[in-house]
């Protein structure tokens, strides 16, 4: 991982939502000094922490790692999970409607 690019993108993403590093570090549940080292390139987050950062900032891991311009990048829509009960209900209603149409 290129720590400079990652650190710069991380900082840009964080500043768009959280003004102070300390506030964001608290949300992540890590010391502010650890988070600061991510932004300065002195330290790399573990994969699980990278996912947590990405989720909290609502940017993709790719955006953080590859150096895309975060402020102009269009995010993919969030995929919603449909509960099984709703899927079953829809299936039953479709079956009723098909049966009624014959």
C-alpha positions as CSV (number, residue, x, y, z in Angstrom):
1,X,0.0,0.0,0.0
2,X,1.3,3.5,-0.8
3,X,1.0,5.1,2.6
4,X,1.2,8.7,1.3
5,X,-1.7,8.3,-1.2
6,X,-3.7,6.3,1.4
7,X,-2.9,8.9,4.1
8,X,-3.9,11.8,1.9
9,X,-7.1,10.2,0.8
10,X,-8.0,9.1,4.3
11,X,-7.5,12.7,5.5
12,X,-9.6,14.1,2.7
13,X,-12.4,11.7,3.4
14,X,-12.3,12.2,7.1
15,X,-12.3,16.0,6.8
16,X,-15.4,15.8,4.7
17,X,-17.3,14.3,7.7
18,X,-15.3,14.9,10.8
19,X,-13.2,18.0,11.4
20,X,-11.0,16.6,14.1
21,X,-9.0,13.4,14.0
22,X,-9.7,12.7,17.7
23,X,-13.5,12.6,17.0
24,X,-13.1,10.1,14.2
25,X,-10.7,8.0,16.2
26,X,-13.3,7.7,19.0
27,X,-15.9,6.5,16.5
28,X,-13.4,3.8,15.3
29,X,-12.5,2.9,18.9
30,X,-8.8,3.5,18.6
31,X,-6.4,6.0,20.1
32,X,-6.1,9.3,18.3
33,X,-2.3,8.8,18.0
34,X,-2.9,5.5,16.1
35,X,-5.3,7.2,13.7
36,X,-3.0,10.1,13.2
37,X,-0.3,7.7,12.1
38,X,-2.7,6.3,9.4
39,X,-3.0,9.8,7.9
40,X,0.7,10.5,8.1
41,X,1.7,7.2,6.5
42,X,3.6,6.0,9.6
43,X,1.2,3.1,10.1
44,X,-1.2,1.0,8.1
45,X,-4.5,-0.2,9.4
46,X,-5.3,-3.9,9.5
47,X,-7.9,-5.1,7.0
48,X,-10.8,-5.1,9.5
49,X,-9.9,-1.6,10.5
50,X,-9.7,-0.5,6.9
51,X,-13.3,-1.9,6.4
52,X,-14.5,-0.1,9.5
53,X,-12.9,3.2,8.3
54,X,-14.4,2.8,4.8
55,X,-17.9,2.1,6.2
56,X,-17.7,5.0,8.7
57,X,-16.6,7.5,6.0
58,X,-19.0,6.0,3.4
59,X,-16.2,5.7,0.8
60,X,-14.9,2.5,-0.9
61,X,-11.7,0.9,0.1
62,X,-10.6,1.4,-3.5
63,X,-11.1,5.2,-3.1
64,X,-8.9,5.2,-0.1
65,X,-6.2,3.0,-1.5
66,X,-6.0,4.1,-5.1
67,X,-6.0,7.9,-4.8
68,X,-9.2,8.7,-6.6
69,X,-10.6,12.2,-5.9
70,X,-13.0,11.4,-3.1
71,X,-15.0,14.5,-3.4
72,X,-15.9,13.8,-7.0
73,X,-16.3,10.1,-6.9
74,X,-19.8,8.7,-7.3
75,X,-20.6,6.0,-4.8
76,X,-22.4,2.9,-5.9
77,X,-25.8,2.5,-4.4
78,X,-26.1,0.6,-1.1
79,X,-27.5,-2.8,-1.5
80,X,-30.4,-3.4,0.8
81,X,-31.0,-6.9,2.3
82,X,-34.6,-8.1,2.1
83,X,-35.7,-10.2,5.0
84,X,-36.8,-13.7,4.2
85,X,-40.3,-13.1,5.5
86,X,-40.8,-10.4,2.9
87,X,-39.5,-12.7,0.1
88,X,-41.8,-15.5,1.2
89,X,-44.8,-13.1,1.3
90,X,-44.1,-11.8,-2.2
91,X,-43.7,-15.4,-3.5
92,X,-47.1,-16.4,-2.0
93,X,-48.8,-13.3,-3.3
94,X,-47.4,-13.8,-6.8
95,X,-48.5,-17.5,-6.7
96,X,-52.1,-16.4,-5.6
97,X,-52.2,-13.8,-8.4
98,X,-51.1,-16.3,-11.0
99,X,-53.6,-18.9,-9.7
100,X,-56.4,-16.4,-9.8
101,X,-55.6,-15.4,-13.4
102,X,-56.2,-18.9,-14.7
